[in-house]
Every structure is written in C-alpha cells, then in structure tokens.
Amino acid sequence: MHGSLSRFAGLVFALLFVIGCGTDSNSAAGTGGAGGTPETPPLGCDPLTPSYCGFPYPNDYWTVADATTVTGLRLALPEVTMPSNRNGVQSTPGAFNEMDGFSPGIAAMTHFPGATVEGLATPNSIEDSLSPDSPTVILNAATGERLAHWVDLDEYVVEAKLRVDAMADRPQFTINRELGELRQERALMLRPAIRAEDATRYIVAIRNVRDGEGALVAPSAGFLALRDDEPSGDDIIESRRALFEEIFETLEEAGIARNDLQIAWDFTTASRENNTRAMVHIRDDALSKYPDGVPYTIELKNEGLREGIECRLEITFDMPLYMTQGETGGLLNLGDDGLPEQNGSYPYAAAMIVPVAAQSAPAGLVAVGHGQLGAKEQVLGYQEIMAEANLAAFGMDHKGFASDDIPTVIEAILGGDLSVFRKIPERMHQGFLNFLMAMRTLSREAEGGPSTALNQALLNDCNGATIDGSKRYYFGGSQGGILGASIMALSTDTERALLAVPGQSYNLLLNRSVNFDEYAGQLYGNYDWNALDMQMNLALIQGLWDRAEPTGYSKYIRTNRLPGTPAHEVVIQVSKADHQVTNLGAHIMARTIGGVVNLAPLIRPVWGLDVVSGEHSGSAMIEIDFGNPDAPITNIPPWADSMEDPHGRATELQALGPILIDFFASGVVSNPCDGPCDENDLVVP
C-alpha cells in the first residue's frame, strides 16, 4: 500500500530553493464557506502565555461574536499571532478567521519553559486523563464531561535537529547550545484521543506539571493575577476577570481546585456546517443535475497488466467543475450566497482494471484511493487482490493532494503565507466529487443494458466481462484510507469500505511519520527551528484541512449522518508500529466513527474500543502485528525500528482477499491472523 507521505514529497521540498515560492494575491482575500475575508479586530498576544504570542491555542480570546454563525462566534486571529519565517514573511489571517470555531482535532497547546511530562497521561495510559486527579483536563463546559487525551511534549524538533546536524560538519558546542534552547521551546500539547464535539466550548486546566528538578512550574504573572484575584496592571487581564471567575467556578464544580491551577483557558470548536457545508452543497447540486451520471469517453489502455486482469480502461469524465479552474491552484468558485457554484465542466480521468473472473460472473465495482501525492495509476498495485475478489476497480486522483498538486503544495507550505494552504482542501472538494460522480456514472451505466458505452467496452475490449452496478465499494490505502473516511461520510452510493493504514488528523500524523524526514530540515529551517512556530503552523493548517480530511467527516460515517446520506460500515486495517501513518491516528479515527470494534484475537487492547471475537457484522478495526517493536509514545517516528516498514505489508496476507470479498458482499468481517501474523499467514514469495 502506497506511502501516506510519498516520495513525491522529497521532490516538493527539494524544489524550494529553485523556484522561489510566492503567494497568490487571490488566496489572501480567500473564498471559504463564509464568503470573503472578515476584518480582524485589534487583538494582540494573550498574556496567559507570555513566552509565545500564539499560545495558549486554541483559545476563545481570539474570537468575536457573530450572530450569523452556528457557534455565535468567529475567529479573530491577529497577524501578530502568525509565525514569521526566516525572511520575515507572515501568514495573512483572513482564511483562518472565516471559521466559527477551532479545529476539533488539534491539541490544546501552551508553553511552560522547562516543563516535563512526568506523571501525565501518555498514549499508553489515556484512561489516566479521565481520573479525578489528572493533572491535565479538557472539560466540556456545558456537560462537565472530560475529553480523553494524552500529553505530548514536542520531542520531534529536538530529535530531528540532531539527525540533521549528524549529517553536517558542525561544532558540537554549537549543536549542544542550540539543542538546549530547543528543549526550552517545546510545546506542551494535550492531544485528544477522540475527536472533540462540534460547536462545543471546552475548558482546559493544567496543574501539577513539574520541571526537570521536580519543582512545580510557576504560572505566568497574568494567570496568577486572575487565579488569586490580585491586581495585574494589565488591561487585557483585567478585562477578562468575569470570564475567568466563570471558568474557575465551572472547574471547581468538576472537582478541580482553583488554587492548584498553573493555567486554564477556554476554546470553542467549529461547527459541522463550518467544515462540511460547502462539500455537501457541491455533492447535492451535482447529483441533482446529473442523477444518472455524467458524459464520458473510454479508451483501451492495456499496459502493466498482471495475471488475472483482463483489461485496463482509461475513462475520462466530463465532470461538473466547482473550482475557479480545473487545474491545480484554483479555489472554490463561490456564488453570491457564499456557496460553491458550478463553473462549467472539466475532464478528469479514471484508470479501471477489469478481472478475468468478470467474464464468468459480474464483477463488483470498487473505487480505489491512492497514496499521498500519488495518482490514479496506483490502482495497478492492487491487481492480484481485485482479480481474486472479482472486483472491477477504478482509481482516481485525489485532487488537491495528487501528483499534479505538487507545485501548489510547495507554495502553500513553504511560501510563508499559510493561508495559501486553503487551495489544497478546497481542491480536495472537487476530488471528492469526482469519486462520487464516477461511482454514480459507472454503476448506472453498468446497469443500463448492453448499449451503454461501458458495457460495449467490456464486451469488445474485455472479452465479454460484465459489472454488477449494484455492488459498489471503496478501497483505499494510506492517504486513500485517510481520505476514504471523508468519502464514506459523503457517499450516497457506496456503503462499505476498507480503509487500510489510515489515520486522523494530519496535525497528529506528520511528526510521527518517517516520510516527514525528507523535508523537515528545510521546512523547520525555514522557521529557524522554532518549535513553537512549527506547532502553531500545523494547528493553523489543520483548521483549513478539516473541510476535507477525516477530522471534519469521520464522525458522520455511521451515525449523526450528513443530510441525505445512508449509514456506512468500514473496516480499518492497522499495521502495528507503522512507520508512515501512526497507529494512534487510526485509533482516533475508530473511536471517532463510533461503533467500531477491535476484532480479536488481539495483539493488544486499544483504549475506547470494544473487543469482539470471531465474525462481526458491521464496522471493525483489525490490527496486524508483523513483529515490529512498539512505536515511540512521543511525537517522533519509529526511527530506531530497523525492521521492514509494516505500512504496506497487509497485501502479503493470504486471507486478505477472502476477507475483503466477505465484507463487501455481506458486511461480515473476521480477523485474518490468530494473534501476531507468522509465516503461515503470509503469502509465500
């Protein structure tokens, strides 16, 4: 299965100093779901965390009232909170300030110089975060319910800097001095173990955090003045006394003593409408105009075929376009109501493989998602599986994060203005629509009789193969698994999917992926290795990304569904200690979807997931152990693991094909391995 952070990423960042990234004048004005750029009020830094202007984050201090939004709020991040790169370039905050709350998938972050995580919840002790005496708390302000989490102290920046310096001839004294500074600049991050609720106010409380000498970390002067009701001489602090009295009262009711606090603050998550409104509108508008699909052409392209596959078809669809341009770099084409409207059509292609078995029995139809910055041709990597399962598989580009989006990714990540990043999730909307419309078109054409262009191509070019358009599925690995969760929340035609080695959110995944190594030196170096800047950047980007990636959608796959959308069931396949997509992201996805069981025999328990033995009808997670050691619990990749990366090894399982067939056909799934997989479970080379 293809890498979530593919080797194309190396090319992306190697080009940085060749092309000289700039920004697009249109991106600063932006065109998100709110329509236009709101004016930013004159807010400044929050004195609760004087050591870093953007912290604590997320933070309702940077919001204003807005009666037009679901939450009644709108973000109002001032430019002073935007990190500056080494050339002094800052992001324009307009794109972020269209949102009616903060991403429900990011960590609650602050900065305590010299803090440690001794005694705090880890990924292996998530339940500790819910105990009455947990030093860290994320509290639903309305219900008093605690949000499960673990605590990361940003380790990536230190370890990555060591790895970069090891490849350079630099004086050890200089290296030691810089690393000492980096260790003082690490963000303390309360990472939700399950995605937070929509449009909900949370209160963060931290107490009993200690430094390396075992001493309690001192609160900031501003917070101490609020906590102890002492004068501050700071107008910002004084203006917030009534708010913090309410915060302290709420915490006291939850058993959290005011006098113990080192910091507390509140934030509100974005609404479901904020994240999904544009995409749902695009889907419904297109399906209402093209209920039976869109025009298309077919070309025989029998290249790279393996045993068991009869033919390969290139199908080019005349897709309704909802972007300002069909090529990469465009934005959503918004109407006067702030919603995307059709802008003509544009040709987007699919690569389809049809198995030999489809000559004897109609094949099911499966959409296949590719790895990060990949392309539709990656469907060819699954020929053996599709041949065995008798599935006609079509791959499409995940537009927005496909190989032709590399120039846009360069501009967005390294140009200095992170608001340009909006081009990526906005084009991903078009990519999702392409998948949905391709499935609608092909399934209806397959059922339309022998005269349809698809059935004629199957008859003439595929030796009489047939497709059963009523059998519609999704199969995605790595990024295809990640974005497959979004597609499944949106799909009106496809109700079952295999999501292989997925995860959410990207904000969590990046630091824990070995593929991030390829460009971390350039990316972090672009911000002079300022660890706090980098975590702020990742958090800002996530707010934009939520409108496309699973953090904005996976919660609606099975229950609380999007309008006009049926229930779906998914199988999440996890390879233990995955080098490219951390298992923690898959666990968050499973818990967020809800009703996903952990199929026994287990390789380990996973907090928050019920265990079911034998066959299971419904959504499930299957964890497979290929013998790798446990991954680090800190936010670094498994650099020390010298074994083969298990990321794509599930394709070696002899039982994968039959399991896929059973689940797609009946919704019933079972675990292919009796505990850790061994040589008896794997395909013999």
LINTATA-V897958 format. One record per helix or strand of 2 or more residues. SS is the DSSP state (H for helix, E for strand). FROM is the first residue (numbers start at 0). LEN is the number of residues. Records with the same first field share a line. If there is no record, write none. Layout:
SS=FROM-LEN + FROM-LEN
This chain:
H=7-7 + 15-4 + 24-5 + 46-3 + 59-3 + 78-3 + 95-3 + 125-5 + 155-11 + 171-13 + 220-7 + 234-5 + 240-13 + 257-3 + 271-18 + 355-4 + 375-14 + 402-12 + 417-29 + 452-9 + 478-12 + 505-4 + 513-12 + 530-15 + 549-3 + 553-3 + 582-11 + 648-4 + 655-11
E=62-3 + 72-3 + 107-3 + 135-5 + 148-5 + 187-5 + 200-7 + 209-2 + 260-9 + 295-5 + 308-12 + 344-11 + 362-7 + 390-6 + 466-11 + 495-5 + 568-7 + 596-3 + 610-2 + 615-2 + 619-5 + 667-2
